Amino acid sequence: MRVDVLVTMRPAGEGGARTNTVLQNIVVVAAGQQIQPDATGKAVNVPVVTLLVTPDQAEALTLAGNEGRIQLVLRNSGDQATARTRGSEVGDLYAPNRPVAAAPAPTVRRAASPPPAVAAPPAPPPPSEDVVVIRGSQMSLEKVGAVRPN
C-alpha cells in the first residue's frame, strides 16, 4: 500500500486551521495495533503504521506530528504521480465559489481480445486389452475390445 501524509494545524499568526499534504506516495511497510498507556496510565489499543521514508521525509513527518494532527490517506495503486497542492483552509469549505476539483477522467482500457480458438486435437482411441494365447508351442497376441473407462 501507498499513502499520502496530510497534516492539519493552526499556523502561528493565522486564524484558522489549515491542512497540507506533507508527503506523497509513501510505502506502508506494516500496519497494526499496539497497546500503550494513556495519560492516566490505563492501557489502550492504538493504531500503528510503519512508513518507509528517507531521512528528510522522516524530519518532515516528525515536525508535522509535533505541530499538528497527521492523517494518512490511502493512495490509488495506479497513481504514482506527485501533485502540487495549495492546501485547504476552513474558509475554503464554506466559500460559495469554491473551485471543485474535477474528477479525473476515467481511464478507458480495451480488454485484450481473446486468443483465437484452437481446435483441440482429436482424443486418442481408447486403449485395448491384449491377451496372450498359447496353443501348444505357438503363442499369439489377441486384441480384445476397447477398454471403457468406469
CNS distance restraints for C-alpha pairs under 8 A (distance, minus, plus):
assign (resid   1 and name CA) (resid  27 and name CA) 6.05 0.50 0.50
assign (resid   1 and name CA) (resid  28 and name CA) 5.49 0.50 0.50
assign (resid   1 and name CA) (resid  29 and name CA) 7.98 0.50 0.50
assign (resid   1 and name CA) (resid  74 and name CA) 7.42 0.50 0.50
assign (resid   1 and name CA) (resid  75 and name CA) 7.37 0.50 0.50
assign (resid   1 and name CA) (resid  77 and name CA) 7.19 0.50 0.50
assign (resid   2 and name CA) (resid  25 and name CA) 5.46 0.50 0.50
assign (resid   2 and name CA) (resid  26 and name CA) 5.12 0.50 0.50
assign (resid   2 and name CA) (resid  27 and name CA) 4.50 0.50 0.50
assign (resid   2 and name CA) (resid  28 and name CA) 5.63 0.50 0.50
assign (resid   2 and name CA) (resid  74 and name CA) 6.25 0.50 0.50
assign (resid   2 and name CA) (resid  75 and name CA) 5.33 0.50 0.50
assign (resid   2 and name CA) (resid  76 and name CA) 7.70 0.50 0.50
assign (resid   2 and name CA) (resid  77 and name CA) 7.04 0.50 0.50
assign (resid   3 and name CA) (resid  24 and name CA) 6.63 0.50 0.50
assign (resid   3 and name CA) (resid  25 and name CA) 5.35 0.50 0.50
assign (resid   3 and name CA) (resid  26 and name CA) 5.16 0.50 0.50
assign (resid   3 and name CA) (resid  27 and name CA) 6.58 0.50 0.50
assign (resid   3 and name CA) (resid  28 and name CA) 6.99 0.50 0.50
assign (resid   3 and name CA) (resid  72 and name CA) 6.07 0.50 0.50
assign (resid   3 and name CA) (resid  73 and name CA) 5.28 0.50 0.50
assign (resid   3 and name CA) (resid  74 and name CA) 4.53 0.50 0.50
assign (resid   3 and name CA) (resid  75 and name CA) 4.81 0.50 0.50
assign (resid   4 and name CA) (resid  21 and name CA) 7.03 0.50 0.50
assign (resid   4 and name CA) (resid  22 and name CA) 7.68 0.50 0.50
assign (resid   4 and name CA) (resid  23 and name CA) 5.65 0.50 0.50
assign (resid   4 and name CA) (resid  24 and name CA) 4.28 0.50 0.50
assign (resid   4 and name CA) (resid  25 and name CA) 5.46 0.50 0.50
assign (resid   4 and name CA) (resid  26 and name CA) 6.22 0.50 0.50
assign (resid   4 and name CA) (resid  72 and name CA) 5.81 0.50 0.50
assign (resid   4 and name CA) (resid  73 and name CA) 5.19 0.50 0.50
assign (resid   4 and name CA) (resid  74 and name CA) 6.61 0.50 0.50
assign (resid   4 and name CA) (resid  75 and name CA) 6.45 0.50 0.50
assign (resid   5 and name CA) (resid  21 and name CA) 5.89 0.50 0.50
assign (resid   5 and name CA) (resid  22 and name CA) 5.57 0.50 0.50
assign (resid   5 and name CA) (resid  23 and name CA) 4.99 0.50 0.50
assign (resid   5 and name CA) (resid  24 and name CA) 6.30 0.50 0.50
assign (resid   5 and name CA) (resid  26 and name CA) 7.88 0.50 0.50
assign (resid   5 and name CA) (resid  70 and name CA) 6.84 0.50 0.50
assign (resid   5 and name CA) (resid  71 and name CA) 5.97 0.50 0.50
assign (resid   5 and name CA) (resid  72 and name CA) 4.83 0.50 0.50
assign (resid   5 and name CA) (resid  73 and name CA) 6.45 0.50 0.50
assign (resid   6 and name CA) (resid  19 and name CA) 6.62 0.50 0.50
assign (resid   6 and name CA) (resid  20 and name CA) 5.56 0.50 0.50
assign (resid   6 and name CA) (resid  21 and name CA) 4.31 0.50 0.50
assign (resid   6 and name CA) (resid  22 and name CA) 5.50 0.50 0.50
assign (resid   6 and name CA) (resid  23 and name CA) 7.16 0.50 0.50
assign (resid   6 and name CA) (resid  70 and name CA) 5.72 0.50 0.50
assign (resid   6 and name CA) (resid  71 and name CA) 5.15 0.50 0.50
assign (resid   6 and name CA) (resid  72 and name CA) 6.29 0.50 0.50
assign (resid   6 and name CA) (resid  73 and name CA) 7.52 0.50 0.50
assign (resid   7 and name CA) (resid  19 and name CA) 5.49 0.50 0.50
assign (resid   7 and name CA) (resid  20 and name CA) 5.60 0.50 0.50
assign (resid   7 and name CA) (resid  21 and name CA) 6.50 0.50 0.50
assign (resid   7 and name CA) (resid  22 and name CA) 6.67 0.50 0.50
assign (resid   7 and name CA) (resid  64 and name CA) 5.99 0.50 0.50
assign (resid   7 and name CA) (resid  65 and name CA) 7.56 0.50 0.50
assign (resid   7 and name CA) (resid  68 and name CA) 6.00 0.50 0.50
assign (resid   7 and name CA) (resid  69 and name CA) 5.44 0.50 0.50
assign (resid   7 and name CA) (resid  70 and name CA) 4.53 0.50 0.50
assign (resid   7 and name CA) (resid  71 and name CA) 6.20 0.50 0.50
assign (resid   8 and name CA) (resid  17 and name CA) 6.59 0.50 0.50
assign (resid   8 and name CA) (resid  18 and name CA) 5.50 0.50 0.50
assign (resid   8 and name CA) (resid  19 and name CA) 4.21 0.50 0.50
assign (resid   8 and name CA) (resid  20 and name CA) 6.66 0.50 0.50
assign (resid   8 and name CA) (resid  68 and name CA) 5.42 0.50 0.50
assign (resid   8 and name CA) (resid  69 and name CA) 5.22 0.50 0.50
assign (resid   8 and name CA) (resid  70 and name CA) 6.59 0.50 0.50
assign (resid   8 and name CA) (resid  71 and name CA) 7.97 0.50 0.50
assign (resid   9 and name CA) (resid  17 and name CA) 5.35 0.50 0.50
assign (resid   9 and name CA) (resid  18 and name CA) 5.57 0.50 0.50
assign (resid   9 and name CA) (resid  19 and name CA) 6.58 0.50 0.50
assign (resid   9 and name CA) (resid  67 and name CA) 6.60 0.50 0.50
assign (resid   9 and name CA) (resid  68 and name CA) 4.40 0.50 0.50
assign (resid   9 and name CA) (resid  69 and name CA) 6.50 0.50 0.50
assign (resid  10 and name CA) (resid  14 and name CA) 6.82 0.50 0.50
assign (resid  10 and name CA) (resid  15 and name CA) 7.20 0.50 0.50
assign (resid  10 and name CA) (resid  16 and name CA) 5.98 0.50 0.50
assign (resid  10 and name CA) (resid  17 and name CA) 4.45 0.50 0.50
assign (resid  10 and name CA) (resid  18 and name CA) 6.09 0.50 0.50
assign (resid  10 and name CA) (resid  68 and name CA) 7.49 0.50 0.50
assign (resid  11 and name CA) (resid  15 and name CA) 7.93 0.50 0.50
assign (resid  11 and name CA) (resid  16 and name CA) 8.00 0.50 0.50
assign (resid  11 and name CA) (resid  17 and name CA) 7.27 0.50 0.50
assign (resid  11 and name CA) (resid  18 and name CA) 7.38 0.50 0.50
assign (resid  16 and name CA) (resid  89 and name CA) 6.92 0.50 0.50
assign (resid  16 and name CA) (resid  90 and name CA) 6.33 0.50 0.50
assign (resid  17 and name CA) (resid  89 and name CA) 6.07 0.50 0.50
assign (resid  17 and name CA) (resid  90 and name CA) 6.18 0.50 0.50
assign (resid  18 and name CA) (resid  87 and name CA) 6.97 0.50 0.50
assign (resid  18 and name CA) (resid  88 and name CA) 5.68 0.50 0.50
assign (resid  18 and name CA) (resid  89 and name CA) 4.53 0.50 0.50
assign (resid  18 and name CA) (resid  90 and name CA) 6.75 0.50 0.50
assign (resid  19 and name CA) (resid  87 and name CA) 5.55 0.50 0.50
assign (resid  19 and name CA) (resid  88 and name CA) 5.25 0.50 0.50
assign (resid  19 and name CA) (resid  89 and name CA) 6.48 0.50 0.50
assign (resid  20 and name CA) (resid  85 and name CA) 7.69 0.50 0.50
assign (resid  20 and name CA) (resid  86 and name CA) 7.35 0.50 0.50
assign (resid  20 and name CA) (resid  87 and name CA) 4.45 0.50 0.50
assign (resid  20 and name CA) (resid  88 and name CA) 6.65 0.50 0.50
assign (resid  21 and name CA) (resid  85 and name CA) 7.22 0.50 0.50
assign (resid  21 and name CA) (resid  87 and name CA) 6.82 0.50 0.50
assign (resid  22 and name CA) (resid  60 and name CA) 7.14 0.50 0.50
assign (resid  22 and name CA) (resid  61 and name CA) 7.39 0.50 0.50
assign (resid  22 and name CA) (resid  64 and name CA) 7.72 0.50 0.50
assign (resid  23 and name CA) (resid  57 and name CA) 7.19 0.50 0.50
assign (resid  23 and name CA) (resid  61 and name CA) 7.82 0.50 0.50
assign (resid  24 and name CA) (resid  82 and name CA) 6.29 0.50 0.50
assign (resid  25 and name CA) (resid  75 and name CA) 6.79 0.50 0.50
assign (resid  25 and name CA) (resid  80 and name CA) 6.55 0.50 0.50
assign (resid  25 and name CA) (resid  81 and name CA) 7.81 0.50 0.50
assign (resid  25 and name CA) (resid  82 and name CA) 7.24 0.50 0.50
assign (resid  26 and name CA) (resid  51 and name CA) 6.72 0.50 0.50
assign (resid  26 and name CA) (resid  52 and name CA) 6.58 0.50 0.50
assign (resid  26 and name CA) (resid  53 and name CA) 6.95 0.50 0.50
assign (resid  27 and name CA) (resid  51 and name CA) 5.81 0.50 0.50
assign (resid  27 and name CA) (resid  52 and name CA) 5.38 0.50 0.50
assign (resid  27 and name CA) (resid  53 and name CA) 7.72 0.50 0.50
assign (resid  28 and name CA) (resid  49 and name CA) 7.09 0.50 0.50
assign (resid  28 and name CA) (resid  50 and name CA) 5.99 0.50 0.50
assign (resid  28 and name CA) (resid  51 and name CA) 4.66 0.50 0.50
assign (resid  28 and name CA) (resid  52 and name CA) 6.31 0.50 0.50
assign (resid  29 and name CA) (resid  49 and name CA) 7.68 0.50 0.50
assign (resid  29 and name CA) (resid  50 and name CA) 5.40 0.50 0.50
assign (resid  29 and name CA) (resid  51 and name CA) 5.52 0.50 0.50
assign (resid  29 and name CA) (resid  52 and name CA) 6.26 0.50 0.50
assign (resid  30 and name CA) (resid  49 and name CA) 5.81 0.50 0.50
assign (resid  30 and name CA) (resid  50 and name CA) 5.08 0.50 0.50
assign (resid  30 and name CA) (resid  51 and name CA) 7.31 0.50 0.50
assign (resid  31 and name CA) (resid  47 and name CA) 7.51 0.50 0.50
assign (resid  31 and name CA) (resid  48 and name CA) 5.74 0.50 0.50
assign (resid  31 and name CA) (resid  49 and name CA) 4.39 0.50 0.50
assign (resid  31 and name CA) (resid  50 and name CA) 6.29 0.50 0.50
assign (resid  32 and name CA) (resid  47 and name CA) 5.85 0.50 0.50
assign (resid  32 and name CA) (resid  48 and name CA) 5.33 0.50 0.50
assign (resid  32 and name CA) (resid  49 and name CA) 6.51 0.50 0.50
assign (resid  33 and name CA) (resid  45 and name CA) 6.17 0.50 0.50
assign (resid  33 and name CA) (resid  46 and name CA) 5.45 0.50 0.50
assign (resid  33 and name CA) (resid  47 and name CA) 4.42 0.50 0.50
assign (resid  33 and name CA) (resid  48 and name CA) 5.30 0.50 0.50
assign (resid  34 and name CA) (resid  45 and name CA) 5.56 0.50 0.50
assign (resid  34 and name CA) (resid  46 and name CA) 5.39 0.50 0.50
assign (resid  34 and name CA) (resid  47 and name CA) 6.39 0.50 0.50
assign (resid  34 and name CA) (resid  48 and name CA) 6.47 0.50 0.50
assign (resid  35 and name CA) (resid  43 and name CA) 6.10 0.50 0.50
assign (resid  35 and name CA) (resid  44 and name CA) 5.37 0.50 0.50
assign (resid  35 and name CA) (resid  45 and name CA) 4.52 0.50 0.50
assign (resid  35 and name CA) (resid  46 and name CA) 6.13 0.50 0.50
assign (resid  36 and name CA) (resid  43 and name CA) 5.44 0.50 0.50
assign (resid  36 and name CA) (resid  44 and name CA) 5.51 0.50 0.50
assign (resid  36 and name CA) (resid  45 and name CA) 6.50 0.50 0.50
assign (resid  36 and name CA) (resid  46 and name CA) 6.87 0.50 0.50
assign (resid  37 and name CA) (resid  41 and name CA) 4.82 0.50 0.50
assign (resid  37 and name CA) (resid  42 and name CA) 5.14 0.50 0.50
assign (resid  37 and name CA) (resid  43 and name CA) 4.36 0.50 0.50
assign (resid  37 and name CA) (resid  44 and name CA) 5.96 0.50 0.50
assign (resid  38 and name CA) (resid  42 and name CA) 5.48 0.50 0.50
assign (resid  38 and name CA) (resid  43 and name CA) 6.31 0.50 0.50
assign (resid  38 and name CA) (resid  44 and name CA) 6.50 0.50 0.50
assign (resid  53 and name CA) (resid  57 and name CA) 5.59 0.50 0.50
assign (resid  53 and name CA) (resid  58 and name CA) 5.98 0.50 0.50
assign (resid  54 and name CA) (resid  58 and name CA) 6.09 0.50 0.50
assign (resid  55 and name CA) (resid  59 and name CA) 6.34 0.50 0.50
assign (resid  56 and name CA) (resid  60 and name CA) 6.49 0.50 0.50
assign (resid  57 and name CA) (resid  61 and name CA) 6.06 0.50 0.50
assign (resid  58 and name CA) (resid  62 and name CA) 6.04 0.50 0.50
assign (resid  59 and name CA) (resid  63 and name CA) 6.16 0.50 0.50
assign (resid  60 and name CA) (resid  64 and name CA) 6.07 0.50 0.50
assign (resid  61 and name CA) (resid  65 and name CA) 6.13 0.50 0.50
assign (resid  62 and name CA) (resid  66 and name CA) 6.24 0.50 0.50
assign (resid  63 and name CA) (resid  67 and name CA) 6.04 0.50 0.50
assign (resid  64 and name CA) (resid  68 and name CA) 5.69 0.50 0.50
assign (resid  64 and name CA) (resid  69 and name CA) 7.22 0.50 0.50
assign (resid  64 and name CA) (resid  70 and name CA) 6.75 0.50 0.50
assign (resid  65 and name CA) (resid  69 and name CA) 6.01 0.50 0.50
assign (resid  65 and name CA) (resid  70 and name CA) 5.86 0.50 0.50
assign (resid  75 and name CA) (resid  79 and name CA) 7.18 0.50 0.50
assign (resid  88 and name CA) (resid  92 and name CA) 6.33 0.50 0.50
assign (resid  89 and name CA) (resid  93 and name CA) 7.23 0.50 0.50
assign (resid  90 and name CA) (resid  94 and name CA) 7.33 0.50 0.50
assign (resid  91 and name CA) (resid  95 and name CA) 6.11 0.50 0.50
assign (resid  92 and name CA) (resid  98 and name CA) 6.39 0.50 0.50
assign (resid  93 and name CA) (resid  98 and name CA) 7.48 0.50 0.50
assign (resid  94 and name CA) (resid  98 and name CA) 7.67 0.50 0.50
assign (resid 126 and name CA) (resid 146 and name CA) 5.95 0.50 0.50
assign (resid 126 and name CA) (resid 147 and name CA) 6.39 0.50 0.50
assign (resid 126 and name CA) (resid 148 and name CA) 7.21 0.50 0.50
assign (resid 127 and name CA) (resid 146 and name CA) 5.74 0.50 0.50
assign (resid 127 and name CA) (resid 147 and name CA) 5.85 0.50 0.50
assign (resid 128 and name CA) (resid 143 and name CA) 6.71 0.50 0.50
assign (resid 128 and name CA) (resid 144 and name CA) 6.33 0.50 0.50
assign (resid 128 and name CA) (resid 145 and name CA) 5.84 0.50 0.50
assign (resid 128 and name CA) (resid 146 and name CA) 4.12 0.50 0.50
assign (resid 128 and name CA) (resid 147 and name CA) 5.37 0.50 0.50
assign (resid 129 and name CA) (resid 143 and name CA) 5.91 0.50 0.50
assign (resid 129 and name CA) (resid 144 and name CA) 5.36 0.50 0.50
assign (resid 129 and name CA) (resid 145 and name CA) 6.78 0.50 0.50
assign (resid 129 and name CA) (resid 146 and name CA) 6.61 0.50 0.50
assign (resid 129 and name CA) (resid 147 and name CA) 6.66 0.50 0.50
assign (resid 130 and name CA) (resid 141 and name CA) 6.40 0.50 0.50
assign (resid 130 and name CA) (resid 142 and name CA) 5.65 0.50 0.50
assign (resid 130 and name CA) (resid 143 and name CA) 4.61 0.50 0.50
assign (resid 130 and name CA) (resid 144 and name CA) 6.07 0.50 0.50
assign (resid 131 and name CA) (resid 141 and name CA) 5.71 0.50 0.50
assign (resid 131 and name CA) (resid 142 and name CA) 5.11 0.50 0.50
assign (resid 131 and name CA) (resid 143 and name CA) 6.23 0.50 0.50
assign (resid 131 and name CA) (resid 144 and name CA) 7.06 0.50 0.50
assign (resid 132 and name CA) (resid 139 and name CA) 6.91 0.50 0.50
assign (resid 132 and name CA) (resid 140 and name CA) 5.80 0.50 0.50
assign (resid 132 and name CA) (resid 141 and name CA) 4.63 0.50 0.50
assign (resid 132 and name CA) (resid 142 and name CA) 6.22 0.50 0.50
assign (resid 133 and name CA) (resid 139 and name CA) 5.66 0.50 0.50
assign (resid 133 and name CA) (resid 140 and name CA) 5.18 0.50 0.50
assign (resid 133 and name CA) (resid 141 and name CA) 6.08 0.50 0.50
assign (resid 133 and name CA) (resid 142 and name CA) 6.90 0.50 0.50
assign (resid 134 and name CA) (resid 138 and name CA) 5.71 0.50 0.50
assign (resid 134 and name CA) (resid 139 and name CA) 4.33 0.50 0.50
assign (resid 134 and name CA) (resid 140 and name CA) 6.37 0.50 0.50
assign (resid 135 and name CA) (resid 139 and name CA) 6.27 0.50 0.50
